[in-house]
């Protein structure tokens, strides 16, 4: 890959494209996603225990637990890397978040497959990742992630429907081999995915545009303040020399001709010298 292409890719992850984010906020989001992943793993594991013990539903629990263990192990690596590496660059954090979301989606697809496929409403959890990606990322990333969700879920349903991979029934009445039910659920799911992505990205685009305007105006105000400071410094420098000359002249006249000057004129010269001193103090 050429240097130009590398720079172009890095520019995509520049702070200008993410006005509401910085490295501190992104790191807190990484830590938050790690905590949320621990809760998800623990909650899903507890749900499988309850399902097996109390409802006696026949599911491949061993495979489910392997996926959960793998996700927990990955989360442990995420946590350790966050502790060891105190600081990440902004592009690195954005890329890491992308990787986290993609791995989460793959693991969620496997869990859905082993937990009943289309019969299990857990597939609605895909929406959480779309909302998170729409809030954190800009431009095409949320749409790409939404499309990945559609591809993963459609592939799972298609493979189970055609018997290419095993289907694990969650209910006594099977839904996965009913064409009408499958088509209806897929259509509603696809619409939900893309409408959610559109709504979230539209709102975030408005907020990002507003933030860019505010930042631009703030930069203009800062620049105007700097220009004002430079002007005052220039004016102060230019005024000091003549004021010093005036004060020196007044002091010289006062000292040289104090005895021969009229008291009123002497008082006037002394007051003028005092005013010159005050003006020099201000100019400093």
Protein Blocks (a to p, Z undefined) as FASTA:
>chain_A
ZZklmmmmmmmmpmklmmmbcfklmmmmmmmmmmmmmmmmmmmmmmmmmmmmmnopacdf
klmmmmmmmmmmmmmmmmmmmmmmmbacfklmmmmmmmmmmmmmmmmmmmmmmnopjmlm
klmmmmmmmmmmmmmpgcjlmmmmmmmmmmmmmmmmmmmmnomaccddfbfbdfklmmkl
mmmmmmmmmmmmmmmmmmmmmmmmmmmmmmmmmmmmmmmmmmmmmmmmmmmmmmmmmmmm
mmmmmmmmmmmmmmmmmmmpcfklmmmmmmmmmmmmmmmmmmZZ
